[in-house]
Amino acid sequence: MTQLLPAALLRAIDELGRLPGVGARTAERYAYYLLRGDQHIAQKLARTIAELHSGVKTCPVTFALIDASEDISKLYSDPSRNKQLVAVVEEPLDIIALERTGQYDGTYHVLGGAISPIDGVGPEQLHIPELLARLKADQVEEIIIATNASVEGESTALFLQRFIQENGYEVKMTRLARGIPVGVDLEYADQITLSHALEGRRIL
């Protein structure tokens, strides 16, 4: 059968389709947009992607993403940040959500994922030993376990709690409160959300 589209366009569609959440039709629209639009837009996008790996690196202490020119995360080196308070998150982008609240002045520790036996991710694949090292080096007083409210996130939170206690570290451990979002009717809340809401209930 005769090829319906030019090879270069097909390659672009195939590569765009590898992105998470991008299906075949969406990949086709993206590729065609880049083709029919201003050539400089496609060239700028190509340069930006090409510079992505060389322009970004991981903080050796917090494992947050930082500029390649930086030695350490600004959210750690900033003297106004409380190093005795550490929020443990799964991925670097989770930091953005907490920072947007404007209510947190501690530091962060990125695990690099969550425990998921199905996906072959165990504790040994996460930055847990480095977290233990920080507990001692920074004299951490409280750890906020801010993993996702998923089966994997809950398993990771439970493992961290037990692992830290078993290794003899006396540190306050808290978990982000889970509950029903504002504006959501009770009948539409899922079972996990309702369970956390009941556990986190407070006295009026």
C-alpha positions as CSV (number, residue, x, y, z in Angstrom):
1,M,0.0,0.0,0.0
2,T,1.3,3.4,-0.9
3,Q,2.5,5.5,2.0
4,L,-0.2,8.2,2.6
5,L,2.1,10.7,4.4
6,P,5.6,11.9,3.9
7,A,8.2,9.9,5.9
8,A,9.4,13.0,7.8
9,L,5.9,13.7,9.0
10,L,5.3,10.1,10.0
11,R,8.5,10.1,12.0
12,A,7.3,13.2,13.8
13,I,3.9,11.6,14.6
14,D,5.6,8.4,15.9
15,E,7.9,10.3,18.2
16,L,5.2,12.7,19.5
17,G,3.0,9.6,20.1
18,R,5.6,8.3,22.6
19,L,4.8,11.1,25.0
20,P,2.6,10.1,28.0
21,G,-1.1,10.9,27.4
22,V,-0.6,11.6,23.7
23,G,-2.6,9.3,21.5
24,A,-2.3,8.7,17.8
25,R,-4.8,11.4,16.8
26,T,-3.3,14.0,19.1
27,A,0.2,13.2,17.8
28,E,-1.0,13.7,14.3
29,R,-2.5,17.1,15.2
30,Y,0.7,18.2,17.0
31,A,2.9,17.2,14.1
32,Y,0.7,18.9,11.5
33,Y,0.5,22.0,13.6
34,L,4.3,22.2,13.7
35,L,4.5,21.5,9.9
36,R,2.0,24.2,8.8
37,G,2.9,26.8,11.4
38,D,5.9,29.2,11.4
39,Q,9.1,27.2,10.8
40,H,10.8,29.1,13.6
41,I,8.4,27.7,16.1
42,A,9.3,24.1,15.2
43,Q,13.0,25.0,15.3
44,K,12.8,26.7,18.7
45,L,11.0,23.7,20.1
46,A,13.6,21.4,18.6
47,R,16.4,23.5,20.2
48,T,14.7,23.5,23.6
49,I,14.3,19.8,23.6
50,A,17.9,19.3,22.5
51,E,19.1,21.4,25.4
52,L,16.9,19.8,28.0
53,H,19.3,17.1,29.2
54,S,22.3,19.4,29.2
55,G,20.5,22.2,31.0
56,V,18.9,20.3,33.8
57,K,20.5,18.2,36.6
58,T,19.5,16.7,39.9
59,C,20.4,18.3,43.3
60,P,22.8,15.9,45.0
61,V,21.1,16.6,48.4
62,T,17.4,16.9,47.8
63,F,17.2,15.3,44.3
64,A,15.0,18.2,43.1
65,L,15.6,19.4,39.5
66,I,18.0,22.3,39.2
67,D,19.8,24.3,36.5
68,A,22.9,22.7,35.2
69,S,24.9,25.8,36.4
70,E,23.8,25.3,40.0
71,D,25.5,23.1,42.6
72,I,22.6,22.6,44.9
73,S,18.8,23.4,45.1
74,K,18.0,27.0,46.0
75,L,15.2,25.6,48.2
76,Y,17.8,23.9,50.3
77,S,20.6,26.5,50.3
78,D,18.3,29.4,51.1
79,P,19.1,30.4,54.7
80,S,15.4,31.3,55.3
81,R,14.3,27.6,54.7
82,N,14.0,25.4,57.8
83,K,16.3,22.5,57.3
84,Q,14.9,20.7,60.3
85,L,11.6,20.3,58.4
86,V,11.6,18.0,55.4
87,A,8.7,17.2,53.0
88,V,9.2,13.9,51.3
89,V,7.7,13.7,47.9
90,E,7.6,11.1,45.1
91,E,8.7,13.2,42.1
92,P,10.4,16.6,41.5
93,L,7.3,18.2,40.1
94,D,5.4,17.5,43.3
95,I,7.5,20.3,44.9
96,I,5.7,22.9,42.7
97,A,2.3,22.0,44.2
98,L,3.5,22.5,47.8
99,E,5.4,25.7,47.0
100,R,2.3,27.2,45.4
101,T,0.5,27.1,48.7
102,G,2.9,29.7,50.1
103,Q,2.5,27.9,53.5
104,Y,5.7,25.8,53.6
105,D,9.1,27.1,54.5
106,G,11.0,23.8,55.0
107,T,13.1,21.8,52.6
108,Y,12.3,18.8,50.3
109,H,13.5,15.3,49.6
110,V,12.5,13.6,46.3
111,L,12.3,9.8,46.5
112,G,12.3,9.4,42.8
113,G,9.1,7.3,42.7
114,A,7.0,5.1,44.9
115,I,7.2,1.5,45.9
116,S,5.4,-0.6,43.2
117,P,6.3,-4.3,43.0
118,I,4.2,-4.6,39.8
119,D,6.5,-2.0,38.1
120,G,9.6,-3.5,39.6
121,V,10.2,-0.6,41.9
122,G,11.4,-1.5,45.4
123,P,12.8,0.6,48.3
124,E,16.3,0.1,46.9
125,Q,15.4,2.1,43.8
126,L,14.4,5.1,45.9
127,H,16.5,7.8,47.6
128,I,15.8,6.5,51.1
129,P,19.4,6.0,52.3
130,E,20.1,9.7,51.4
131,L,17.1,10.7,53.4
132,L,18.4,8.9,56.5
133,A,21.7,10.7,56.0
134,R,19.9,14.0,56.0
135,L,18.1,13.2,59.2
136,K,21.4,13.2,61.0
137,A,23.3,15.8,59.0
138,D,20.5,18.5,59.2
139,Q,19.2,17.4,62.7
140,V,15.8,17.0,61.2
141,E,12.9,17.4,63.7
142,E,9.9,16.6,61.5
143,I,9.3,14.7,58.3
144,I,6.2,15.4,56.3
145,I,5.4,12.3,54.2
146,A,3.8,13.9,51.1
147,T,3.5,10.9,48.9
148,N,0.4,10.6,46.7
149,A,-2.9,9.2,47.9
150,S,-2.6,6.0,45.9
151,V,-1.9,2.4,46.8
152,E,1.7,2.9,45.9
153,G,2.0,6.2,47.8
154,E,0.4,4.8,50.9
155,S,2.7,1.7,50.8
156,T,5.7,4.0,50.5
157,A,4.6,6.2,53.4
158,L,4.1,3.1,55.6
159,F,7.5,1.7,54.6
160,L,9.2,5.0,55.4
161,Q,7.6,5.2,58.8
162,R,8.6,1.7,59.8
163,F,12.1,2.0,58.2
164,I,13.0,5.2,59.9
165,Q,11.8,3.9,63.3
166,E,13.6,0.6,62.9
167,N,16.8,2.4,62.2
168,G,16.5,4.2,65.5
169,Y,15.8,7.7,64.4
170,E,13.6,9.7,66.8
171,V,11.9,12.2,64.5
172,K,8.4,13.4,64.3
173,M,6.6,12.0,61.3
174,T,3.4,13.5,59.8
175,R,1.3,12.8,56.8
176,L,-0.5,15.3,54.6
177,A,-4.1,15.4,55.6
178,R,-6.5,13.8,53.1
179,G,-10.1,14.8,52.8
180,I,-13.0,15.9,50.7
181,P,-12.1,18.8,48.3
182,V,-14.1,22.0,48.7
183,G,-17.0,22.0,46.4
184,V,-17.3,18.2,46.1
185,D,-20.6,16.6,47.3
186,L,-20.2,13.7,49.7
187,E,-22.0,11.3,47.3
188,Y,-19.4,11.9,44.6
189,A,-16.3,11.3,46.9
190,D,-14.5,8.0,46.4
191,Q,-14.0,5.5,49.1
192,I,-10.3,6.3,49.7
193,T,-11.0,10.0,50.0
194,L,-13.8,9.4,52.5
195,S,-11.7,7.0,54.5
196,H,-9.0,9.6,54.9
197,A,-11.5,12.3,55.7
198,L,-12.8,10.2,58.5
199,E,-9.3,9.5,59.8
200,G,-8.4,13.2,59.7
201,R,-11.6,14.5,61.3
202,R,-11.1,17.3,63.9
203,I,-12.9,18.7,66.9
204,L,-15.1,21.7,66.2
